[in-house]
Amino acid sequence: MPPRTVNERSVDEVNRWRRERLVESGFPLPVAAEVAKNAHYDLHTLIELVERGCPPELALRILAPVEEDTAV
């Protein structure tokens, strides 16, 4: 297995930081791990919604990235 590049390590560190923030906010670890890898989610807005009382599952639904229709 080739050594990981600096960029790959940086991405891993960012994902780990995002996952930790989500878990601290009340997201279940498996959900936080998946969301952390998806840059289409606005992490700060997700956390803000939860801090205001929105259940994590609902916050994810509200801010779910819209899939682009590629069959144009």
C-alpha positions as CSV (number, residue, x, y, z in Angstrom):
1,M,0.0,0.0,0.0
2,P,1.5,3.3,-1.0
3,P,2.0,6.0,1.7
4,R,-0.8,8.5,2.1
5,T,-0.2,12.0,0.7
6,V,-0.3,15.1,2.7
7,N,-3.6,16.0,1.1
8,E,-5.2,12.7,2.1
9,R,-4.0,13.1,5.7
10,S,-5.5,16.7,5.7
11,V,-8.8,15.4,4.4
12,D,-8.8,12.7,7.1
13,E,-8.1,15.3,9.8
14,V,-10.9,17.6,8.6
15,N,-13.3,14.7,8.5
16,R,-12.3,13.6,12.0
17,W,-12.8,17.2,13.3
18,R,-16.2,17.4,11.6
19,R,-17.2,14.0,13.1
20,E,-16.2,15.1,16.6
21,R,-18.1,18.3,16.4
22,L,-21.2,16.5,15.3
23,V,-21.0,13.9,18.0
24,E,-20.5,16.6,20.6
25,S,-23.7,18.2,19.3
26,G,-25.7,15.0,19.8
27,F,-25.4,13.2,16.5
28,P,-25.0,9.4,16.8
29,L,-21.5,8.3,15.9
30,P,-22.4,6.3,12.8
31,V,-24.4,9.2,11.4
32,A,-21.8,11.8,12.3
33,A,-19.1,9.7,10.6
34,E,-21.1,9.6,7.3
35,V,-22.1,13.3,7.4
36,A,-18.6,14.4,8.2
37,K,-17.3,12.9,4.9
38,N,-20.0,14.8,2.9
39,A,-18.8,18.4,2.3
40,H,-22.3,19.3,0.9
41,Y,-23.6,19.5,4.5
42,D,-23.1,22.9,6.2
43,L,-21.7,21.6,9.5
44,H,-22.2,24.9,11.4
45,T,-25.9,25.2,10.4
46,L,-26.5,21.5,11.3
47,I,-25.0,22.1,14.8
48,E,-26.9,25.4,15.2
49,L,-30.2,23.7,14.4
50,V,-29.6,21.0,17.0
51,E,-28.5,23.5,19.6
52,R,-31.8,25.3,19.0
53,G,-33.7,22.0,19.8
54,C,-34.1,20.4,16.4
55,P,-33.5,16.6,16.5
56,P,-30.4,15.6,14.6
57,E,-32.3,13.4,12.2
58,L,-34.6,16.3,11.3
59,A,-31.7,18.7,10.9
60,L,-30.2,16.3,8.4
61,R,-33.4,16.2,6.5
62,I,-33.8,19.9,6.4
63,L,-30.2,20.5,5.2
64,A,-29.9,17.4,3.0
65,P,-28.0,18.3,-0.2
66,V,-30.3,18.5,-3.3
67,E,-29.2,15.9,-5.8
68,E,-28.7,17.5,-9.2
69,D,-30.7,16.0,-12.1
70,T,-28.1,14.9,-14.6
71,A,-30.6,13.6,-17.1
72,V,-31.2,17.0,-18.7
